[in-house]
Amino acid sequence: MSYSGCTRTSVVIEWNAAGMPTLWEIEYGIYGLTPGTGVLDTLFNTPFPITGLSTNTTYDVYIRSVCNQNQVSAFARPLILPGNYDTITGRLTFDQNSNGCTTSDRLATGIPVTASSTTSMAEYFGISDSTGDYTI
């Protein structure tokens, strides 16, 4: 299962069907979702667009095949949607005394930051600013 076509409030879920199922159930909800408590849709083919998502919210997506009315597979492990499809932000610090604690360490400024998309293989670049913050 993978995702693509991300916007701030929607995403397209795709998967490779194993065997001969012609019907699937997809369930999604806020990260940490327990199957049975999210939004459940029954569908006939891939891809499946999910709309109406909240910005800056991480989601879990589960999928399972339906063999007949009384027989379904187990849900596949969740696909985790990051919740912010337009940017990645963070702060870099330098652990100058190698103690694993960065609360008193200086900020890492002017450091190149790279992110790669696992679905499109595109690469994105940024540089940390004078406060150590970066946005890609």
Secondary structure as UniProt FT lines:
FT   STRAND          2..4
FT   STRAND          11..14
FT   STRAND          24..30
FT   TURN            31..32
FT   TURN            35..36
FT   STRAND          39..43
FT   STRAND          48..50
FT   TURN            55..56
FT   STRAND          59..68
FT   TURN            69..70
FT   STRAND          71..72
FT   STRAND          79..81
FT   STRAND          89..91
FT   TURN            96..97
FT   TURN            103..104
FT   STRAND          112..116
FT   TURN            118..120
FT   STRAND          123..127
FT   TURN            130..131
FT   STRAND          133..135
//
